[in-house]
């Protein structure tokens, strides 16, 4: 990169544009930004100029300073989600975010007593247990464990399970969920969850436990662990009458 020479545009503004391109095109979220000393030497500007340019990008939310560690490219802003019944894919696409899915495991198992009760099926009836990691905007967002009754959804395990399960249920089985019962709670990430979600162990997670129904019949029992720093719940509240 060439040194910044005097010109009509102040050096700190030109450096800010260079750092913006570096953060978005080269480094990516979570990556460390070169130190003030390194940037000052590379572009032959004062550290005060570097500090002004970096400070502006911190204020804009593109960069973040971590005390004792340095400056880093900030993670994407948290996603605000309204409480409504939609698949993860539909939810993220509606927000303009690219969706990625990694199928971690897909096994046919006999239903435990607990799973049978939630799905309203017999104990030991075959179910598909599907583990997936869901990404949004190029960053890990959630881990899902879905359980699906194969007596109602025969052959589900043979389909492509990396896309929208709700679309698959609707198109192949005429069983797109139209109602759900959901409980939201909080947990902290264990070592495996932290590794898969690119966070530290002990970081907070939002946990959604949901049983979904199609025309009154249970077709899905899923637990989703969301990164609390990337996902927020939006609720509209009204006063109770009477």
C-alpha positions as CSV (number, residue, x, y, z in Angstrom):
1,X,0.0,0.0,0.0
2,X,1.3,3.5,-0.9
3,X,1.9,6.2,1.7
4,X,-0.8,8.9,1.9
5,X,0.4,12.1,0.4
6,X,-1.1,15.6,1.0
7,X,-4.2,16.2,-1.1
8,X,-7.6,17.9,-1.1
9,X,-9.2,15.2,1.0
10,X,-7.9,15.0,4.6
11,X,-5.6,12.1,5.4
12,X,-7.8,10.8,8.1
13,X,-10.8,10.6,5.8
14,X,-8.8,8.7,3.1
15,X,-7.4,6.4,5.7
16,X,-10.9,5.7,7.0
17,X,-11.9,4.7,3.5
18,X,-8.9,2.4,3.2
19,X,-9.6,0.8,6.6
20,X,-13.3,0.3,5.7
21,X,-12.3,-1.6,2.6
22,X,-9.7,-3.6,4.6
23,X,-12.2,-4.6,7.3
24,X,-15.0,-5.6,4.9
25,X,-13.0,-7.1,2.0
26,X,-9.9,-8.6,3.6
27,X,-10.3,-9.2,7.3
28,X,-13.9,-10.0,8.2
29,X,-15.7,-10.0,11.6
30,X,-13.6,-10.7,14.6
31,X,-10.3,-10.2,12.8
32,X,-7.6,-8.0,14.4
33,X,-6.8,-4.6,12.8
34,X,-3.1,-3.6,12.6
35,X,-2.0,-1.5,15.5
36,X,-1.8,2.3,15.4
37,X,2.0,2.1,15.1
38,X,1.9,-0.3,12.2
39,X,-0.7,1.7,10.3
40,X,1.2,4.9,10.9
41,X,4.3,3.4,9.5
42,X,2.6,1.8,6.6
43,X,0.8,4.9,5.4
44,X,3.4,7.4,6.6
45,X,0.9,9.4,8.7
46,X,0.9,10.4,12.3
47,X,-0.6,8.2,15.0
48,X,-3.1,11.0,15.7
49,X,-4.3,10.6,12.1
50,X,-4.6,6.9,12.6
51,X,-6.4,7.4,15.9
52,X,-8.9,9.7,14.4
53,X,-9.7,7.4,11.4
54,X,-10.0,4.3,13.7
55,X,-12.1,6.2,16.2
56,X,-14.6,7.2,13.5
57,X,-15.0,3.6,12.4
58,X,-15.5,2.5,16.0
59,X,-18.2,5.1,16.4
60,X,-19.8,3.8,13.2
61,X,-19.8,0.3,14.6
62,X,-17.5,-1.2,12.0
63,X,-14.6,-1.6,14.4
64,X,-14.5,-2.3,18.1
65,X,-11.8,-1.7,20.7
66,X,-11.1,-4.5,23.3
67,X,-9.3,-3.2,26.3
68,X,-5.8,-4.8,26.6
69,X,-6.1,-6.6,23.3
70,X,-6.5,-4.1,20.4
71,X,-8.9,-3.2,17.7
72,X,-11.0,-5.7,15.9
73,X,-13.6,-5.8,13.1
74,X,-17.0,-5.8,14.8
75,X,-19.4,-8.7,14.6
76,X,-22.6,-8.0,12.6
77,X,-25.4,-6.3,14.5
78,X,-27.8,-8.5,16.3
79,X,-30.9,-9.7,14.4
80,X,-34.2,-8.5,15.8
81,X,-36.8,-11.2,15.4
82,X,-40.6,-10.9,16.0
83,X,-42.4,-13.8,17.5
84,X,-44.1,-15.6,14.6
85,X,-44.0,-19.0,13.1
86,X,-41.5,-19.2,10.3
87,X,-38.5,-21.3,9.4
88,X,-35.0,-20.0,10.1
89,X,-34.4,-19.8,6.4
90,X,-37.6,-17.6,5.9
91,X,-36.7,-15.5,8.9
92,X,-33.2,-14.7,7.7
93,X,-34.0,-14.2,4.0
94,X,-36.7,-11.7,5.0
95,X,-33.9,-9.7,6.7
96,X,-31.7,-9.8,3.7
97,X,-29.2,-12.2,5.2
98,X,-27.5,-15.0,3.3
99,X,-28.4,-18.3,4.9
100,X,-26.0,-21.3,5.3
101,X,-26.7,-24.7,6.9
102,X,-24.3,-27.5,7.9
103,X,-26.0,-30.8,8.6
104,X,-24.1,-32.2,11.6
105,X,-25.9,-35.5,12.1
106,X,-29.1,-37.2,10.9
107,X,-30.0,-40.5,12.5
108,X,-33.2,-42.6,12.7
109,X,-33.8,-43.6,16.3
110,X,-36.7,-45.0,18.4
111,X,-38.6,-42.3,20.1
112,X,-37.9,-41.9,23.8
113,X,-40.8,-41.5,26.2
114,X,-40.2,-37.7,26.4
115,X,-40.1,-37.3,22.7
116,X,-43.1,-39.5,22.1
117,X,-45.1,-37.4,24.5
118,X,-44.2,-34.2,22.8
119,X,-44.9,-35.5,19.3
120,X,-48.0,-37.5,20.4
121,X,-46.6,-40.8,19.0
122,X,-45.9,-44.2,20.5
123,X,-42.7,-44.9,22.5
124,X,-40.1,-46.5,20.2
125,X,-41.8,-45.2,17.0
126,X,-39.1,-44.2,14.5
127,X,-38.1,-40.6,14.5
128,X,-35.4,-38.6,12.6
129,X,-33.1,-36.8,14.9
130,X,-31.5,-34.0,12.9
131,X,-28.6,-31.7,14.1
132,X,-27.8,-28.7,12.1
133,X,-25.7,-25.5,12.4
134,X,-27.4,-22.4,11.0
135,X,-25.4,-19.4,9.7
136,X,-26.7,-16.0,8.8
137,X,-24.7,-13.3,7.0
138,X,-21.7,-15.6,6.8
139,X,-21.5,-16.0,10.6
140,X,-22.7,-18.8,12.9
141,X,-26.1,-18.0,14.4
142,X,-27.6,-21.2,15.9
143,X,-27.5,-24.9,16.5
144,X,-30.7,-26.9,16.0
145,X,-31.8,-30.4,17.1
146,X,-35.0,-31.3,15.4
147,X,-37.0,-34.5,15.9
148,X,-39.4,-35.6,13.2
149,X,-42.0,-38.5,13.4
150,X,-41.3,-40.8,10.4
151,X,-44.6,-42.5,10.7
152,X,-46.2,-39.2,9.6
153,X,-43.2,-38.1,7.4
154,X,-42.0,-41.3,5.7
155,X,-38.7,-41.1,4.0
156,X,-37.8,-37.7,5.3
157,X,-34.3,-38.8,6.1
158,X,-33.6,-39.4,2.4
159,X,-34.3,-35.8,1.3
160,X,-31.9,-32.8,1.2
161,X,-31.9,-31.6,4.8
162,X,-29.8,-28.5,4.4
163,X,-32.6,-26.2,3.2
164,X,-35.8,-25.1,4.8
165,X,-37.5,-28.0,6.6
166,X,-40.8,-26.1,6.6
167,X,-40.6,-25.9,2.8
168,X,-39.8,-29.6,2.6
169,X,-42.7,-30.5,4.9
170,X,-45.1,-28.4,2.9
171,X,-44.0,-29.5,-0.6
172,X,-43.4,-33.2,0.0
173,X,-45.9,-34.0,2.8
174,X,-48.5,-31.2,2.7
175,X,-47.6,-30.7,6.3
176,X,-46.2,-27.2,6.6
177,X,-46.5,-26.2,10.3
178,X,-49.3,-23.7,11.0
179,X,-49.2,-23.6,14.8
180,X,-46.5,-24.1,17.4
181,X,-46.0,-24.2,21.2
182,X,-42.7,-22.6,22.2
183,X,-40.8,-22.0,25.4
184,X,-37.8,-19.6,25.5
185,X,-35.1,-19.9,28.1
186,X,-31.4,-19.0,28.6
187,X,-28.3,-21.2,29.0
188,X,-24.5,-20.7,28.7
189,X,-22.5,-22.3,26.0
190,X,-20.6,-25.5,26.7
191,X,-17.3,-26.2,25.0
192,X,-18.8,-27.9,21.9
193,X,-21.5,-25.2,21.4
194,X,-18.9,-22.5,21.8
195,X,-16.7,-24.1,19.2
196,X,-19.5,-24.5,16.7
197,X,-20.8,-21.0,17.2
198,X,-17.4,-19.3,17.3
199,X,-17.9,-17.9,20.8
200,X,-16.3,-18.4,24.1
201,X,-17.4,-21.1,26.6
202,X,-19.8,-19.6,29.1
203,X,-21.2,-17.1,26.6
204,X,-25.0,-16.6,26.8
205,X,-27.4,-18.5,24.5
206,X,-31.1,-18.1,23.9
207,X,-32.8,-21.5,23.8
208,X,-36.1,-22.0,21.9
209,X,-37.9,-25.3,22.5
210,X,-40.8,-25.7,20.1
211,X,-43.3,-28.3,19.0
212,X,-44.9,-27.5,15.6
213,X,-48.2,-28.8,14.3
214,X,-49.8,-29.1,10.9
215,X,-53.6,-29.2,11.0
216,X,-53.5,-30.3,14.6
217,X,-50.9,-33.0,14.2
218,X,-47.4,-32.7,15.6
219,X,-44.7,-32.8,12.9
220,X,-41.6,-31.4,14.6
221,X,-40.1,-31.1,18.0
222,X,-37.0,-28.8,17.8
223,X,-34.6,-27.1,20.2
224,X,-32.5,-24.2,18.9
225,X,-29.6,-22.6,20.7
226,X,-29.0,-19.1,19.4
227,X,-26.1,-16.8,20.1
228,X,-27.5,-14.1,22.4
229,X,-25.1,-11.5,21.0
230,X,-26.6,-12.0,17.5
231,X,-30.3,-12.6,18.1
232,X,-32.9,-10.6,19.9
233,X,-36.6,-11.1,20.3
234,X,-39.0,-8.3,19.5
235,X,-42.5,-8.4,21.1
236,X,-45.4,-6.1,20.7
237,X,-47.4,-5.7,23.9
238,X,-50.8,-4.4,24.6
239,X,-52.5,-3.6,27.9
240,X,-54.9,-6.2,29.4
241,X,-58.5,-5.0,29.4
242,X,-60.7,-5.2,32.4
